[in-house]
Amino acid sequence: MRRVLVTGGAGFIGAWIAGALADRGWSVRVFDMTADRRIGRDLLGPRMDAFEWVVGDIAAAGTLEAASRDCSLIVHLAAVLTPFCAAEPVRGAEINVLGTLRAFEAARANGIGRVLVMSSAGVFGPAHADHPEPATLYGAWKLAGEGIGRAYAAMHGIDSVSFRPLVVYGPGRETGLSAGPTLACRAASRGEPCVIGFSGICDLVYVADVAAAFAAAAEGSAPGASVFNLPGAVVEVAEVAREIMRQAPGAEITVDGPPLPIMGVIPDNGVHAMFPGLTRTGLADGIAATLAHYRARA
Ligand SMILES: NC(=O)c1ccc[n+]([C@@H]2O[C@H](COP(=O)([O-])OP(=O)(O)OC[C@H]3O[C@@H](n4cnc5c(N)ncnc54)[C@H](O)[C@@H]3O)[C@@H](O)[C@H]2O)c1
């Protein structure tokens, strides 16, 4: 059976991707600094317990080499998000930059020819999405990760695909700067008020679409290092609040905060041409699915 190592598999997107890969016949081994399977159990049920699990720090020497033995693919998601990177830059760089380097080194050590990497639209600054110009340490380090991928393709023939979503939302997204849309759905389903803490125009991609993109890329794509923006639905954040209140009458969702320091509209630079058939869930459908998840648990 083909085996995949998913770094960061205990987290929100990691659990979704692990589930999507398992659905397609991959044997999943999770590597994460935590042994806590709660997010995945909530999303995938007992299937989460079937995954092999290795606890370790991605920044530490040697751990990933051992964890990725017998794998034919590494999906690298383990990272800390924007607030952590701003608060603890040195530790943030160890995890996000050194950790990505270690993922590629582990691939090289074990003869693994493909790595899928979670980059971010945070590589773009607030002014435009014509070319990367990050305004945060998080974005700068995601951009460094893309460069690491290109270097390993050139130096060692390791193929990689990096994806750049902006705000990923959906069941399980409960931490980070842009968790507001999901937290608002959770609050609405519990009858609690909620303030979404950022505003402006923003691209929101539903998490199942992200998982589907990784699952498609796991089957192969062009050789070398490819980087794809992963656009979803471009919306005014106030529209997210209105849509939640439309679907959950009586909910009190407001928006209060600055825009994210990232251009809100990111172009499609070929992901749908490379992986035909990928879904692009609209806002209303994504909110409906997220509300349904939290209503079932309210
Ligand atoms: N959530 C979004 O909107 C979004 C958007 C773009 C990109 N991303 C990227 O997607 C990936 C997953 O993000 P998420 O939203 O699921 O976050 P998350 O915090 O839920 O998951 C990250 C996982 O990485 C693990 N991790 C952190 N430091 C580690 C370390 N030193 N060693 C091993 N594991 C470690 C955490 O324990 C966690 O399980 C990250 O690379 C993130 O930068 C997220």
PDBQT file of the ligand as one rigid body, heavy atoms in Angstrom, charges set to zero:
ROOT
HETATM    1  N1  LIG A 301      -5.881  28.160   8.058  1.00  0.00    +0.000 N 
HETATM    2  C1  LIG A 301      -5.664  28.934   6.996  1.00  0.00    +0.000 C 
HETATM    3  O1  LIG A 301      -6.473  29.816   6.631  1.00  0.00    +0.000 OA
HETATM    4  C2  LIG A 301      -4.411  28.751   6.189  1.00  0.00    +0.000 A 
HETATM    5  C3  LIG A 301      -4.232  29.501   5.015  1.00  0.00    +0.000 A 
HETATM    6  C4  LIG A 301      -3.096  29.319   4.259  1.00  0.00    +0.000 A 
HETATM    7  C5  LIG A 301      -2.150  28.387   4.649  1.00  0.00    +0.000 A 
HETATM    8  N2  LIG A 301      -2.322  27.690   5.808  1.00  0.00    +0.000 N 
HETATM    9  C6  LIG A 301      -1.294  26.707   6.183  1.00  0.00    +0.000 C 
HETATM   10  O2  LIG A 301      -1.908  25.433   6.308  1.00  0.00    +0.000 OA
HETATM   11  C7  LIG A 301      -1.175  24.624   7.222  1.00  0.00    +0.000 C 
HETATM   12  C8  LIG A 301      -2.107  24.056   8.268  1.00  0.00    +0.000 C 
HETATM   13  O3  LIG A 301      -2.730  25.133   8.960  1.00  0.00    +0.000 OA
HETATM   14  P1  LIG A 301      -3.961  24.921   9.913  1.00  0.00    +0.000 P 
HETATM   15  O4  LIG A 301      -4.874  26.063   9.706  1.00  0.00    +0.000 OA
HETATM   16  O5  LIG A 301      -4.470  23.532   9.797  1.00  0.00    +0.000 OA
HETATM   17  O6  LIG A 301      -3.256  25.154  11.332  1.00  0.00    +0.000 OA
HETATM   18  P2  LIG A 301      -3.241  24.243  12.623  1.00  0.00    +0.000 P 
HETATM   19  O7  LIG A 301      -2.570  25.060  13.671  1.00  0.00    +0.000 OA
HETATM   20  O8  LIG A 301      -4.581  23.677  12.905  1.00  0.00    +0.000 OA
HETATM   21  O9  LIG A 301      -2.290  23.037  12.202  1.00  0.00    +0.000 OA
HETATM   22  C9  LIG A 301      -0.889  23.127  12.237  1.00  0.00    +0.000 C 
HETATM   23  C10 LIG A 301      -0.353  21.831  12.830  1.00  0.00    +0.000 C 
HETATM   24  O10 LIG A 301       1.090  21.915  12.852  1.00  0.00    +0.000 OA
HETATM   25  C11 LIG A 301       1.531  21.355  14.065  1.00  0.00    +0.000 C 
HETATM   26  N3  LIG A 301       2.840  21.893  14.429  1.00  0.00    +0.000 N 
HETATM   27  C12 LIG A 301       3.123  23.164  14.792  1.00  0.00    +0.000 A 
HETATM   28  N4  LIG A 301       4.419  23.258  15.130  1.00  0.00    +0.000 NA
HETATM   29  C13 LIG A 301       4.961  22.026  14.980  1.00  0.00    +0.000 A 
HETATM   30  C14 LIG A 301       6.255  21.490  15.177  1.00  0.00    +0.000 A 
HETATM   31  N5  LIG A 301       7.263  22.226  15.638  1.00  0.00    +0.000 N 
HETATM   32  N6  LIG A 301       6.467  20.173  14.906  1.00  0.00    +0.000 NA
HETATM   33  C15 LIG A 301       5.441  19.393  14.488  1.00  0.00    +0.000 A 
HETATM   34  N7  LIG A 301       4.188  19.843  14.284  1.00  0.00    +0.000 NA
HETATM   35  C16 LIG A 301       3.952  21.151  14.530  1.00  0.00    +0.000 A 
HETATM   36  C17 LIG A 301       0.466  21.767  15.095  1.00  0.00    +0.000 C 
HETATM   37  O11 LIG A 301       0.513  20.927  16.252  1.00  0.00    +0.000 OA
HETATM   38  C18 LIG A 301      -0.800  21.619  14.284  1.00  0.00    +0.000 C 
HETATM   39  O12 LIG A 301      -1.375  20.325  14.429  1.00  0.00    +0.000 OA
HETATM   40  C19 LIG A 301      -0.079  25.522   7.784  1.00  0.00    +0.000 C 
HETATM   41  O13 LIG A 301       1.098  25.310   7.028  1.00  0.00    +0.000 OA
HETATM   42  C20 LIG A 301      -0.612  26.918   7.522  1.00  0.00    +0.000 C 
HETATM   43  O14 LIG A 301       0.427  27.860   7.443  1.00  0.00    +0.000 OA
HETATM   44  C21 LIG A 301      -3.427  27.840   6.586  1.00  0.00    +0.000 A 
ENDROOT
TORSDOF 0
